[in-house]
Amino acid sequence: MRDAKRRARSFAAATAGSALAAFAGAAFAALVGYEAVSVALARVATPALFARYEAETDHGAKLPPGFSRERIETLLRVRDPRFWTHGGVDWSAPLGGTLAQSVTKKLYFADFKPGFGRIRQTLIAQFAVGALTSKSAQIAAFIDVNGFDPAARKWFGKPLAELDDGEFLALVVAVDDPKDFAPGTQANAERVRRIEKHLAGLCERRGSSDVWLDDCGD
């Protein structure tokens, strides 16, 4: 009797474990399928979403209007240092946030939420935005969807193209978090100071995820 009960309990445990594994596998397969459909739909939508930016940059043949090569490189060193070599996502720091990921969040989501939304954002950035658009168009889209020109007019009273280098850095810092890093605040000034040290070669960045530039704080 005891052996029978023991075998029954073992069978029940094994069955429950198998059922749980099967459920987990089915759930994972469903998630993969759902995200694959999301990426496929994003790829279909991408040419229309980026048509304006491709036209502005002659399909990657030139930089966004009103920007010098030097200013673009400054933006990239601050926001996406491996921009020219990755395919939309910097896999050394996938949560660090590339230009393509930022654009994806604004153009492909009506109401972005973290969690599964982050997974979808990363996949679309890599397999739709990064795969189907030119680098120059990605820069143009990033500048537009993040409201750089309206922000320049709001904080400095002039168009984006007329900002000096210090004002431009203050704007780059502020765009992601205008509440806490608005130009004129101590937080903005400290972040700009660190960026200037980094750009001058006085301190190093600890990988793409080191957005605060910890080694530049002293």
C-alpha positions as CSV (number, residue, x, y, z in Angstrom):
1,M,0.0,0.0,0.0
2,R,2.8,2.4,1.0
3,D,4.7,1.6,-2.2
4,A,1.6,2.2,-4.3
5,K,1.0,5.6,-2.6
6,R,4.6,6.5,-3.1
7,R,4.5,5.5,-6.8
8,A,1.3,7.5,-7.2
9,R,2.8,10.6,-5.6
10,S,5.9,10.2,-7.9
11,F,3.7,9.9,-10.9
12,A,1.6,12.9,-9.9
13,A,4.8,15.0,-9.4
14,A,6.2,13.9,-12.7
15,T,3.0,14.6,-14.5
16,A,2.7,18.0,-12.9
17,G,6.3,18.8,-13.9
18,S,5.7,17.6,-17.4
19,A,2.5,19.7,-17.7
20,L,4.3,22.8,-16.3
21,A,7.2,22.3,-18.8
22,A,4.7,21.8,-21.6
23,F,2.8,24.9,-20.6
24,A,6.0,27.0,-20.3
25,G,7.1,25.8,-23.7
26,A,3.8,26.6,-25.3
27,A,3.7,30.0,-23.7
28,F,7.3,30.7,-24.9
29,A,6.3,29.5,-28.4
30,A,3.3,31.8,-28.4
31,L,5.4,34.8,-27.3
32,V,7.9,34.1,-30.0
33,G,5.2,33.9,-32.6
34,Y,3.5,37.0,-31.4
35,E,6.7,39.0,-31.4
36,A,7.5,37.6,-34.9
37,V,4.2,38.9,-36.2
38,S,4.9,42.3,-34.5
39,V,8.3,42.5,-36.2
40,A,6.8,41.5,-39.6
41,L,4.1,44.2,-39.3
42,A,6.8,46.7,-38.3
43,R,8.8,45.9,-41.4
44,V,5.8,46.5,-43.6
45,A,5.2,49.9,-42.0
46,T,8.8,51.0,-41.9
47,P,9.2,52.4,-45.5
48,A,6.2,54.7,-45.0
49,L,7.3,55.8,-41.5
50,F,10.8,56.7,-42.7
51,A,9.9,58.1,-46.1
52,R,10.3,61.7,-45.0
53,Y,13.6,61.0,-43.3
54,E,15.0,59.1,-46.2
55,A,14.0,62.0,-48.5
56,E,15.7,64.6,-46.3
57,T,18.9,62.6,-46.3
58,D,18.8,61.4,-49.9
59,H,18.5,57.8,-48.7
60,G,21.6,58.1,-46.6
61,A,23.8,60.0,-49.0
62,K,23.9,63.1,-46.8
63,L,23.4,64.1,-43.2
64,P,20.2,65.6,-41.8
65,P,19.9,69.3,-42.9
66,G,21.3,71.9,-40.7
67,F,23.9,69.6,-39.0
68,S,27.6,69.4,-39.4
69,R,29.5,66.2,-39.4
70,E,31.2,67.3,-36.1
71,R,27.9,68.0,-34.4
72,I,26.4,64.6,-35.5
73,E,29.5,62.9,-34.1
74,T,29.1,64.7,-30.8
75,L,25.5,63.5,-30.6
76,L,26.6,59.9,-31.3
77,R,29.4,59.9,-28.8
78,V,27.0,61.0,-26.1
79,R,23.9,58.9,-27.1
80,D,25.0,56.0,-29.2
81,P,28.8,55.5,-29.5
82,R,28.6,52.4,-31.6
83,F,26.0,53.7,-33.9
84,W,27.9,53.3,-37.2
85,T,28.8,49.6,-36.5
86,H,25.7,48.1,-34.9
87,G,22.5,47.0,-36.7
88,G,20.0,48.9,-34.6
89,V,20.8,47.5,-31.1
90,D,24.1,47.6,-29.3
91,W,24.1,44.0,-28.0
92,S,27.0,44.8,-25.6
93,A,24.4,47.0,-23.7
94,P,21.0,46.1,-25.2
95,L,19.2,48.1,-22.5
96,G,21.4,51.2,-22.9
97,G,19.2,52.6,-25.7
98,T,20.4,53.3,-29.2
99,L,19.0,55.9,-31.6
100,A,17.1,53.2,-33.4
101,Q,15.5,52.0,-30.1
102,S,14.5,55.6,-29.2
103,V,12.9,56.1,-32.6
104,T,11.2,52.7,-32.4
105,K,9.6,53.7,-29.1
106,K,8.2,56.9,-30.5
107,L,7.1,55.7,-34.0
108,Y,5.9,52.2,-33.4
109,F,4.1,52.4,-30.0
110,A,0.9,54.3,-29.3
111,D,1.4,53.6,-25.5
112,F,4.8,52.1,-24.7
113,K,5.0,50.0,-21.6
114,P,8.2,48.3,-20.3
115,G,8.4,44.5,-20.0
116,F,7.3,42.8,-23.2
117,G,7.2,46.2,-24.8
118,R,11.0,46.5,-24.3
119,I,11.5,43.1,-26.0
120,R,9.3,44.2,-28.9
121,Q,11.1,47.6,-29.1
122,T,14.5,45.9,-29.2
123,L,13.4,43.4,-32.0
124,I,11.9,46.1,-34.1
125,A,14.9,48.3,-33.7
126,Q,17.2,45.5,-34.9
127,F,15.1,43.8,-37.6
128,A,13.0,46.7,-39.0
129,V,14.6,50.1,-38.3
130,G,18.2,48.9,-38.4
131,A,17.7,46.5,-41.3
132,L,15.5,48.7,-43.6
133,T,16.6,52.3,-43.1
134,S,19.7,54.3,-43.7
135,K,21.9,55.5,-40.8
136,S,21.3,59.2,-41.8
137,A,17.6,58.7,-41.8
138,Q,17.8,57.2,-38.3
139,I,19.6,60.3,-37.1
140,A,17.0,62.6,-38.8
141,A,14.2,60.6,-37.2
142,F,15.8,60.7,-33.8
143,I,16.2,64.4,-33.9
144,D,12.6,64.9,-35.1
145,V,10.7,62.5,-32.8
146,N,12.5,63.7,-29.8
147,G,11.6,67.3,-30.6
148,F,15.1,68.8,-30.7
149,D,14.1,71.9,-32.7
150,P,11.0,72.8,-30.6
151,A,13.1,72.3,-27.5
152,A,15.9,74.6,-28.8
153,R,13.3,77.3,-29.4
154,K,11.7,76.8,-26.0
155,W,14.9,76.9,-23.9
156,F,17.2,79.0,-26.0
157,G,14.9,81.1,-28.2
158,K,16.5,80.1,-31.5
159,P,16.4,77.2,-34.0
160,L,18.4,74.0,-33.4
161,A,20.9,74.9,-36.1
162,E,21.8,78.1,-34.4
163,L,22.8,76.7,-31.0
164,D,26.4,77.0,-29.9
165,D,28.3,73.9,-28.8
166,G,27.5,74.3,-25.1
167,E,23.8,74.9,-25.8
168,F,23.7,71.9,-28.0
169,L,25.1,69.6,-25.3
170,A,22.7,71.1,-22.8
171,L,19.8,70.2,-25.2
172,V,21.1,66.7,-25.7
173,V,21.1,66.1,-22.0
174,A,17.7,67.6,-21.5
175,V,15.7,65.9,-24.3
176,D,15.3,62.5,-22.6
177,D,14.4,63.9,-19.2
178,P,13.4,67.6,-19.4
179,K,11.9,67.5,-15.9
180,D,15.1,66.7,-14.1
181,F,17.7,67.8,-16.6
182,A,16.4,71.1,-18.1
183,P,19.0,73.6,-19.3
184,G,19.9,76.0,-16.5
185,T,19.6,73.3,-13.7
186,Q,22.5,72.0,-11.7
187,A,21.9,68.5,-12.9
188,N,22.1,69.6,-16.5
189,A,25.3,71.6,-15.9
190,E,27.0,68.6,-14.2
191,R,26.0,66.2,-17.0
192,V,27.3,68.7,-19.6
193,R,30.6,69.1,-17.7
194,R,31.1,65.3,-17.7
195,I,30.4,65.1,-21.4
196,E,32.8,67.9,-22.2
197,K,35.6,66.1,-20.2
198,H,34.8,62.9,-22.1
199,L,34.8,64.6,-25.5
200,A,38.1,66.2,-24.7
201,G,39.7,62.8,-23.9
202,L,40.1,63.5,-20.2
203,C,38.1,60.5,-19.0
204,E,36.8,57.3,-20.5
205,R,33.3,55.8,-20.8
206,R,32.7,52.4,-19.1
207,G,31.0,50.9,-22.1
208,S,27.8,51.9,-23.9
209,S,25.6,51.6,-20.8
210,D,27.7,54.2,-18.9
211,V,25.4,57.1,-19.7
212,W,26.3,59.0,-16.6
213,L,30.0,58.8,-17.4
214,D,31.1,57.8,-13.9
215,D,34.8,58.2,-14.5
216,C,34.2,61.8,-15.5
217,G,32.7,63.0,-12.2
218,D,35.8,64.2,-10.4
